[in-house]
Amino acid sequence: MHASMPSPFPAEAKPVSFRRSCGEPSPLGSLAPVTPDSWFSISPTSLLPGKMFLVGLTGGIASGKSSVIQVFQQLGCAVIDVDIIARHVVQPGYPAHRRIVEAFGTEVLLENGDIDRKVLGDLIFNQPDRRHLLNSITHPEICKEMMKETFKYFLRGYRYVILDIPLLFETKKLLKYMKHTVVVYCDRDTQLTRLMRRNNLSREDAEARIKAQLPLKDKVRMAHHVLDNSGEWSVTKRQVVLLHAELEHSLEYLPLRLGVLTGLAGIVSLLYLLLTHYLLPSP
Ligand SMILES: Nc1ncnc2c1ncn2[C@@H]1O[C@H](COP(=O)(O)OP(=O)(O)OP(=O)(O)O)[C@@H](O)[C@H]1O
């Protein structure tokens, strides 16, 4: 480990995960970049049955998020990749696609009708108004899709859903809907080495990419749980298994499920009453 980049964990006691109180105010306000107000103009809680148990997972570039997500999936967890949803909602035929073309013109289209992400990215680069406009189109659609997916998992009986959100701590409005936040951490040297190897980058390029992000140690301070992926993969995997067990046994989902079941029971009783009293012929 690099001397100038101390681990946020005491050397002798690397926690599997650690929690802050969920009610504790987040220090995010001072760190987060400008976030468009368009996020959650549709409230996710209005689309979900009560307060669903959401877990936001994030980390830094090459810190091991995808590897950790794979373990959660192998354990049978419900995972939603917000990046995939973001690409999905701008496909031809979706409302966001039409509105992007209306707002930015047909020059943002590829020959096959898909949005040319590079051209669109260039159009909004250093243009806060345009970026805001784009976000006001896409974010509510992403949110709707995310909540639809979450609701499907809920109906299938999952206790919690993991949302894989690379910019979770940068997008502070999304943060408040997460009951738990998880950061996949690794120390700076390890991150650099893995990034250089995976992306075949020079040290300089890899360092620049890491520097462009909110520092991992800041994300660690904001998270309820930290998975330290600085060491052997088997050690990380064990941490994931333990965190899953902790979340799985959490009873936070219970009031929600009970509430929904009570609601369903009420509707069924009402239908039964209507049927027996008004629709069926009296004997
Ligand atoms: N504990 C580990 N030991 C060795 N290599 C690892 C470990 N964890 C992850 N890696 C490797 O590090 C690289 C980065 O991991 P991964 O792709 O999971 O990170 P990520 O956070 O999803 O990255 P990004 O967000 O940049 O796509 C991969 O090549 C992966 O195989």
The ligand as a Tripos MOL2 file, in Angstrom:
@<TRIPOS>MOLECULE
LIG
   31    33     1     0     0
SMALL
NO_CHARGES

@<TRIPOS>ATOM
      1 N1         -9.8620   -8.4380   -5.5550 N.pl3     1 LIG1
      2 C1         -9.3880   -8.3790   -6.7920 C.ar      1 LIG1
      3 N2         -8.1870   -8.9070   -7.0840 N.ar      1 LIG1
      4 C2         -7.6600   -8.8280   -8.3190 C.ar      1 LIG1
      5 N3         -8.2590   -8.2230   -9.3650 N.ar      1 LIG1
      6 C3         -9.4480   -7.6810   -9.1480 C.ar      1 LIG1
      7 C4        -10.0840   -7.7260   -7.8640 C.ar      1 LIG1
      8 N4        -11.2700   -7.0930   -7.9580 N.ar      1 LIG1
      9 C5        -11.3800   -6.6830   -9.2160 C.ar      1 LIG1
     10 N5        -10.3050   -7.0280   -9.9540 N.ar      1 LIG1
     11 C6        -10.0390   -6.6900  -11.3590 C.3       1 LIG1
     12 O1         -9.9670   -5.2820  -11.4200 O.3       1 LIG1
     13 C7        -10.5550   -4.8070  -12.6100 C.3       1 LIG1
     14 C8        -11.6640   -3.8190  -12.2350 C.3       1 LIG1
     15 O2        -12.7390   -4.5140  -11.6430 O.3       1 LIG1
     16 P1        -14.2390   -4.2160  -12.0690 P.3       1 LIG1
     17 O3        -14.3650   -4.2030  -13.5530 O.co2     1 LIG1
     18 O4        -15.1060   -5.1030  -11.2850 O.co2     1 LIG1
     19 O5        -14.3700   -2.7170  -11.5360 O.3       1 LIG1
     20 P2        -15.5190   -1.6420  -11.7500 P.3       1 LIG1
     21 O6        -15.5660   -0.8580  -10.4980 O.co2     1 LIG1
     22 O7        -16.7710   -2.2950  -12.1940 O.co2     1 LIG1
     23 O8        -14.9310   -0.7800  -12.9050 O.3       1 LIG1
     24 P3        -15.5990    0.3190  -13.8650 P.3       1 LIG1
     25 O9        -16.6070    1.0830  -13.1070 O.co2     1 LIG1
     26 O10       -14.4340    1.1580  -14.2580 O.co2     1 LIG1
     27 O11       -16.1740   -0.4500  -15.0170 O.co2     1 LIG1
     28 C9        -11.0540   -6.0030  -13.3770 C.3       1 LIG1
     29 O12       -10.0750   -6.3640  -14.3220 O.3       1 LIG1
     30 C10       -11.1820   -7.0810  -12.2930 C.3       1 LIG1
     31 O13       -11.0030   -8.3790  -12.8280 O.3       1 LIG1
@<TRIPOS>BOND
     1     1     2 1
     2     2     3 ar
     3     2     7 ar
     4     3     4 ar
     5     4     5 ar
     6     5     6 ar
     7     6     7 ar
     8     6    10 ar
     9     7     8 ar
    10     8     9 ar
    11     9    10 ar
    12    10    11 1
    13    11    12 1
    14    11    30 1
    15    12    13 1
    16    13    14 1
    17    13    28 1
    18    14    15 1
    19    15    16 1
    20    16    17 2
    21    16    18 1
    22    16    19 1
    23    19    20 1
    24    20    21 2
    25    20    22 1
    26    20    23 1
    27    23    24 1
    28    24    25 2
    29    24    26 1
    30    24    27 1
    31    28    29 1
    32    28    30 1
    33    30    31 1
@<TRIPOS>SUBSTRUCTURE
     1 LIG1         1 GROUP 0 **** ****
